[in-house]
Amino acid sequence: MAGYERWLATRNGTDNARPPMFLPFKLRELELANRVVVSPMAQYCARDGMPDDWHLVHYGHRAMGGAGLLYTEMTCVSPEGRITPGCTGLWNEAQRDAWRRIVDFVHERTPAKFCLQLGHSGRKGSTQLGWEKIDHPLPADNWPIVSASPIPYLEGVSETPQELSRADMDKVCAEFVHATHLGLRAGFDMLELHMAHGYLLASFLSPLTNQRPDEYGGDIHGRLRFPLEVLKAVRAAWPGGKPLSVRISATDWADGGLSDEDLLLSVRAFKEEGVDLIDVSTGQTVAWQRPVYGRMYQAPFADKVRNEIGIATLAVGNIYDPDHVNSIIAAGRADLCAIARPHLANPAWTLEAAAEQGYPDQWWPKQYLAGKHQLERNLQRAAQIAAAPLNMDEAS
């Protein structure tokens, strides 16, 4: 294992052998200190799309926890593009300034980098907060929703979305570009377009949600047309030195959904248009999906995309142990690993993982160094006790 870690470190441009999760990584001009990513996790507590002190503490605490890269929750490009009334947005300058406050804190106090995830809810919008009746319409004050085709998410429950017209497409594309400009001025290091989970752009990609008879439907080439229009416009507005990512649902977990061929053709098209990283998720396209859950259950899709297309990938989905991250990175199944719920329970997940593995070079806030030293001592003591032979006389 030590020999492999030395080889892997050399291959990644450093002579300092270490657990694979602590290897640096570079995308365009963006340099990450390690391979741990804080997943986009909706907080459902914005008002009129505005991030507030909750978001400052949420992101600030996790940045201080040692991860190399943070993601915003899906940040919506218009009021109508929100999933819930509590979703964050980026369609005006007040929101830009609120995000800038958070980004500045992360940059000034930590080495973490910050990615802005932009999206539009599509037919899954105007719904209740995540801890209420998730995916169900609001009991009052609903707003109009749109999608690739007029198919409700929950049959007999959800509102039927309006099919996007050409004029609507132009409007949505302009909203994504406007949000991109605002995100740049807010200081984000990286940008991701949300094309997964049945939201608006994803609704064009899946044959289960796109049944259009025009040039924006049909086979995967037609279904890709509008998402690629948005991607091209955003890539043109986003600086060349800053990376761009796309989140995808690699499978719909449903009969008649996205095929492997569709998946690979889509990713190849994204790569050709300047995408640097594919954030590989799955499902949530239709309510009647049948996912196969398990430990690291989406990593095979990240592996497939990375090694068949030759593009960097982010693995996500029930990755919760440092050994999961180390094995995925060491085996070349993905380049980064996103950790969601463990980061909700423990913002310092990466710091603790470094101490547990005896990796001393992980950055810690200077204010917390006393805690680092005690944690390392306690872990060493526990390891020594566990390794000591049991004295049966003492045990009795």
GIBEL-V245905 format. One record per pair of residues at least 24 apart in sequence whose C-alpha atoms are under 6 Angstrom apart, sorted by sequence separation. I is the first residue (numbers start at 1). GAP is how many residues later the second one is. D is the distance in Angstrom with one decimal. If there is no record, write none. Layout:
BEGIN
i = {I;I}
gap = {GAP;GAP}
d = {D;D}
END
This chain:
BEGIN
i = {122;123;122;201;37;245;253;303;36;40;42;244;245;247;251;252;303;36;37;38;39;40;41;244;245;246;247;248;249;250;251;302;37;40;243;245;246;248;249;252;34;249;279;33;254;277;278;279;280;32;253;277;51;253;49;50;83;123;253;47;49;81;82;46;49;81;45;46;44;46;75;76;83;84;220;44;69;71;74;75;76;82;83;84;68;69;70;71;72;74;76;84;50;69;72;74;84;56;60;63;208;207;196;190;192;195;196;206;147;190;191;192;193;194;195;196;192;148;148;173;177;149;148;149;115;114;115;117;114;115;116;117;118;119;115;117;122;121;122;121;120;96;100;197;197;198;91;197;90;96;77;77;77;29;28;28;65;65;67;66;62;66;65;39;37;38;39;35;36;37;38;39;21;21;20;20}
gap = {24;24;25;26;30;30;30;30;31;31;31;31;31;31;31;31;31;32;32;32;32;32;32;32;32;32;32;32;32;32;32;32;33;33;33;33;33;33;33;33;34;34;34;35;35;35;35;35;35;36;36;36;37;37;38;38;38;38;38;39;39;39;39;40;40;40;41;41;42;42;42;42;42;42;42;43;43;43;43;43;43;43;43;43;44;44;44;44;44;44;44;44;45;45;45;45;45;46;46;49;49;50;51;52;52;52;52;52;53;53;53;53;53;53;53;53;54;55;56;57;57;61;62;62;73;74;74;74;75;75;75;75;75;75;76;76;77;78;78;79;80;86;86;86;87;87;88;88;89;90;98;99;102;212;213;215;282;283;283;284;285;285;286;299;300;300;300;301;301;301;301;301;304;305;306;310}
d = {5.1;5.3;5.0;5.6;5.8;5.6;5.7;4.2;5.1;5.0;5.0;5.2;5.8;5.9;5.3;4.3;5.8;5.6;4.8;4.8;5.8;5.3;5.0;5.6;4.7;5.2;4.3;5.5;4.9;5.0;5.8;5.9;5.7;4.3;5.9;5.7;5.9;5.8;3.9;5.8;5.0;5.6;5.8;5.2;5.0;4.9;4.7;4.7;5.8;5.3;5.2;5.3;6.0;5.3;5.8;5.7;5.1;5.5;5.2;5.9;4.1;4.4;5.6;4.5;4.2;5.0;4.6;5.6;4.1;5.4;5.9;5.8;4.0;5.4;6.0;5.2;5.5;6.0;5.2;4.9;5.1;5.8;5.6;5.0;4.9;4.8;4.9;4.8;5.4;5.6;5.5;5.7;5.4;5.8;5.8;5.8;5.8;5.3;5.9;5.8;5.7;5.8;5.8;5.8;5.7;5.4;4.3;5.5;5.6;5.3;5.0;4.4;4.9;5.0;5.2;4.6;5.3;5.7;5.3;5.3;5.4;5.5;5.4;6.0;5.9;5.6;5.8;5.9;5.5;4.4;4.9;4.5;5.2;5.0;5.4;5.9;5.0;4.6;3.9;5.5;5.5;5.8;4.3;5.8;4.4;4.0;5.7;4.9;5.5;5.6;5.7;5.8;5.8;5.3;5.7;5.9;5.3;3.8;5.8;5.2;4.7;5.5;5.9;5.1;5.8;5.6;5.5;4.8;5.5;4.4;5.4;4.9;5.9;5.2;5.1;5.9}
END
